[in-house]
Amino acid sequence: MSRVAYVNGRYLKLSEAAVNVEDRGYQFADGIYEVIHVFDGRLIDAERHLERLARSLRELRLPAPMGAAPLLRVIAEVARRNRVREGLIYMQVTRGVARRDHAFPNPAVPPALVVTARRTPPFPASAAANAVAAITQRDQRWARCDIKTVGLTANVLAKQAAREAGAAEAIQYDADGMVTEGASSNVWIVDAAGHLRTRELSDAILPGCTRAALIGLLDGTGVTLDERAFSLAELRAAREIFVTSATSFVKPVIRLDGTAVGDGTVGPVTAALFDRFAAHVRGDGRNAR
Ligand SMILES: Cc1ncc(COP(=O)(O)O)c(C=O)c1O
């Protein structure tokens, strides 16, 4: 079965789908994107992702290519045509096609919308099965990391550094030695005093939909969250570390820069939150459509 992409109003074979060389996403990374997890044919945390998409569009002064309802129909159709019951939806909006000039096209051109879908490996059976190693890396990104733009060069370099070190994620830190986030995830620790911590929202990190969903799922777990930035030293001293994203869920980090985190196995808080999030994905699918 060949994969299918939605490109500006048409469903095309992926091998034949293409955008113009003067698309501003290609020329300037002048665009934004979203990734949504599909489980059992449902979109997980869809409302949060569509709200963030709308926010990213506003922040870049990009017009919406279509409303939320038609967009959900396109997403469902792309998932159906690609027979994705478990996987991910990728969508991208750019400022469209115009003769190369940094300022916005004048007169404006329609934004370009691409939606693709692909299958992913089955949801991990346990927290331990989802555990990885990470490295630390100086954050080299721009000053608006709260916007999900397609300008990901620094993230690409950070992720490649992780891969070359035999790790899955690069945990980034700023000029003050404070942890920002992963190359494609938010970062959480159980600090040396036993408190669950994740950095507060600001322009230094992406407001992760998984982060928000997990905060909403803490009720009744007995775990309280201290939404407060932590330093690289606190990261190294942490009892537990995990990262979150729509496609990695609650992902334990059991080695950091080649050294075991805690005793090198998944800690109890991380394991409990993995299970809690798994129940959210498998069970109620809150915000799912
Ligand atoms: C830089 C960055 N931070 C955080 C996240 C996590 O966001 P979400 O949970 O919405 O996938 C991502 C997701 O790809 C990301 O790229």
Ligand as a Chemical Component Dictionary entry (heavy atoms), coordinates in Angstrom:
data_LIG
# 
_chem_comp.id                   LIG 
_chem_comp.type                 NON-POLYMER 
_chem_comp.pdbx_formal_charge   0 
_chem_comp.three_letter_code    LIG 
# 
loop_
_chem_comp_atom.comp_id 
_chem_comp_atom.atom_id 
_chem_comp_atom.alt_atom_id 
_chem_comp_atom.type_symbol 
_chem_comp_atom.charge 
_chem_comp_atom.model_Cartn_x 
_chem_comp_atom.model_Cartn_y 
_chem_comp_atom.model_Cartn_z 
_chem_comp_atom.pdbx_ordinal 
LIG C1 C1 C 0 11.057 20.986 21.552 1  
LIG C2 C2 C 0 9.888  20.191 22.019 2  
LIG N1 N1 N 0 9.488  20.277 23.296 3  
LIG C3 C3 C 0 8.445  19.564 23.774 4  
LIG C4 C4 C 0 7.749  18.693 22.956 5  
LIG C5 C5 C 0 6.600  17.914 23.529 6  
LIG O1 O1 O 0 5.376  18.425 23.062 7  
LIG P1 P1 P 0 4.098  17.474 22.911 8  
LIG O2 O2 O 0 3.908  16.811 24.232 9  
LIG O3 O3 O 0 3.000  18.413 22.576 10 
LIG O4 O4 O 0 4.406  16.499 21.822 11 
LIG C6 C6 C 0 8.102  18.571 21.614 12 
LIG C7 C7 C 0 7.372  17.666 20.727 13 
LIG O5 O5 O 0 7.796  17.318 19.667 14 
LIG C8 C8 C 0 9.200  19.339 21.132 15 
LIG O6 O6 O 0 9.581  19.256 19.837 16 
# 
loop_
_chem_comp_bond.comp_id 
_chem_comp_bond.atom_id_1 
_chem_comp_bond.atom_id_2 
_chem_comp_bond.value_order 
_chem_comp_bond.pdbx_ordinal 
LIG C1 C2 SING 1  
LIG C2 N1 SING 2  
LIG C2 C8 DOUB 3  
LIG N1 C3 DOUB 4  
LIG C3 C4 SING 5  
LIG C4 C5 SING 6  
LIG C4 C6 DOUB 7  
LIG C5 O1 SING 8  
LIG O1 P1 SING 9  
LIG P1 O2 DOUB 10 
LIG P1 O3 SING 11 
LIG P1 O4 SING 12 
LIG C6 C7 SING 13 
LIG C6 C8 SING 14 
LIG C7 O5 DOUB 15 
LIG C8 O6 SING 16 
# 
